[in-house]
């Protein structure tokens, strides 16, 4: 029973490009006393950094929750990769989709057969409501990703990504908002659906324009968010 499959189309909205499917931390929910039996039934699995955890058509029909590390969910179309999301501790997903699942760090997952997890949602109405909320956020996020890929150019998608990361994870500093991505240029290119060379060129243009500065490996400083937002239209 595939009640985790998410995909579709959506309306055009100019919103920052998100990298998280959901804002709900399911691990926090499952640590409540009423879910103790479910938590003990989850099977831990560990994977090294950069390993491919699951691929489309996998015969393992599992639900998994990220316990440690970061996981990238992406699609492969011909010779291109399109990142859908980065999962972090507390995020839930399933192996039964058309997406690839890759470990960005050393990762530990908590897994359970999809059918078994489904029966737990029937047993616990509060868990069912939480999962329904997560699915709703996943669907909304999928719409947003498709919209961005169809209607925005690469410069705007990259700008949206930096703006979102700054708003969600940025730290205010003397020279602007500091953002730590911990992504390679190839991974960043995959997130916005482009090539490494194109993304590097745009990042260099942003740096030359003074709206974005690199700060060490995987770090950036945004002096003024409004200037960055308007960069692609200048």
Secondary structure as UniProt FT lines:
FT   TURN            3..4
FT   HELIX           26..30
FT   HELIX           33..35
FT   HELIX           36..41
FT   STRAND          43..47
FT   TURN            49..50
FT   STRAND          52..54
FT   TURN            56..57
FT   STRAND          62..68
FT   STRAND          71..77
FT   TURN            78..79
FT   STRAND          80..87
FT   TURN            89..90
FT   STRAND          92..94
FT   STRAND          100..103
FT   STRAND          107..113
FT   HELIX           114..123
FT   HELIX           125..151
FT   HELIX           154..169
FT   STRAND          171..173
FT   TURN            174..175
FT   STRAND          176..180
FT   HELIX           185..192
FT   HELIX           196..209
FT   STRAND          213..214
FT   TURN            217..218
FT   STRAND          219..222
FT   HELIX           225..229
FT   HELIX           231..233
//
